[in-house]
Amino acid sequence: MTAPILAGVDGTGSGLDAVALAARLARATADPLVVVCVYPEGRRSSWDPAAVRGPAAKALEAAAELADEAGADYRRVASSSPARGLAELAEELCYEMTLIPGDLQLLNSHVTYHARTAYEDDPASRQDRLLYRLWLSMPNSRALPPGFEVLWGRIEAGALRGGIDQV
């Protein structure tokens, strides 16, 4: 089984773009798709489709239709914040893998929610963890959100960032 692709919906056009892109990715990879709308815990939310009016209502309705067309699981999740709600759902649905010698894992750290688990070397079996990291800085990279300058310096689309500067 593979881990599902999560697409967060926020009641805007960008949420629809996320669902449409995630649906195409799910079709291409044959991975399950989960469309998520996170709303504030403990009260009727502005993201609750029954309470939404105007363009946001149309966007959430369109997202639900896109999810239905894609055969996606459409979920509304109550949480103290959208980020926390998505993180909790991602943890619940995450895919875990164990790398064995010869395995290679490639991912884009700016668009993939990921982490590593704790690891201890086993001196008895001489099985020491060996992990190489390769930074690929693509000239067609996407722009990063405001505030990421602290980590990456340049955040505009196409910026070469990360890794070790070559002279």
N, C-alpha and C positions, 0 to 999 in steps of 0.2 A: 504494500500500500504506500502511496505517496502522500506527502503532506498537502493540504489544500492551499490554494492561492487565496489570500484574503484581500478584499477590496473595501476600503472604508468609504462611506457615503456621507457627505456633509450638507446636502441640500443645495449644492451649487452645481454649476456646469462642470467644474473640475471633478466633482464626485462622479458625474456621468462619464467623463473621460476615463477615470480610473476603472469604472465598472466595464466599459467597452474594451479597454486595453486588457484588463484581467480576463475577460471572457474570451478574447482572441488567444491569449496565452494559454488558458485552460484547454481550449480546443486543440491548440498545437501540441501541447504536452500531455494531453489526456489526464490532467490532474483535476481533482474536484475544485470547485469555486465556491467560496463563501462571501457573500456581500453583507457588510455589517454597518449598521447605523447605531452609534453609541449616543445615549442621552443621559442627562443628569439623574442620578439616583434619588429616589424618595419623593419625586414630584412629577407631575405631568410635564412633559418636556416640549420645548419648541420643535424638537426633532420627532416627536410622536406624530405619525402621519395623521391621526385624528385631530390634532391641534394645529397643524401647519396650514398656512394660507399663502396665496400668491405664488411667485416663481419657485420658492423653496418646495412648496407642495407638489408642483409639477415636476421638479427635479427628483424628489423622492419617489413619486409615482413612476416616473420614467426609469429610475434605477431599479425599482421592484420589477417592472416589466422586462428590462434587460436581463435581470437576474433570472426571471422565469424562463425567458427565451433561451438562456444559456444553461438551463437546468441547474442553476445554482441554489444553494441553501441561503435564504434571506433571513438575517437575524437582526433583532433589535436588542441591544445590550445596555442595561442600566449600570452606570459606573460614576465615580466621583469626577472623572474627566475622560474626554475622548481618548487621549493617549493611554491612560490606565486601562480603559475598557478594551482597546485593541490589544494591548500587551497581555492582559489576562486571557483573552480569547486565543491569541497566538500561542501562549504557553500551553493552553489546553489542547490545541490542535497541532502543535509543533511536530516536526519530523526530526527524529534523532538518528544519527548514523555513526557507525564506527568505521574509521578509516583503517585499512589494512595495507601492508607494504605494497607499493605500486599504485595506490589510489591517488587521484588528483581531484581536488574540489576547486571550482572557479565560481566566484560570485562578485557582484558589484556591491561594495560596502555602503554605497550611498542609497541603494534602493532595496536591499535585502536585510530584513530583520534577522539577526543571527547572533549567536554566542558560542562560547566553548565551555565545556564542563571541566570540573577539576580533574587533574590527572597526577598520579604519583608514579615515578619510575619504580620498577620492580628489580632490585639488585640481584635477587636470587635467580631470576630467569634471564637477567641481562637485557630485559626489554625496556630500553630507554626511549622516551618520546623524542622524536626528531620532527620538527615542524619548520618548513621553509615558507617564507612569505615573499611573494613577488608582486611588486606594485606595477600596474600597467596604467599609464596616464594617457588617456585617449584624447586626441585633438577634437573629437566630436562629443566631448563629455557634456552632460546636462548642467544647468546652473544649480547651485546649491542655495538653500534658504538663507535669508538674512540672519546674521548671528554666527554662521559657520566660519566667518573670517578668522575668528579666534583660533580655530583648529587648522584651517586650510589656506589662509591668506587670501588668495583670489577665489571668488565664488561665481564669477560669470561663466556662462556657457562657453565651452571650448578651452577653458583654462587648463594648463598642464599643472597638476598639483600632486602632492604626496610623494613618498619614496625619498630617494637620495638624489640631490642635484648633481648632475654630471657637468664637468667643465670641458 
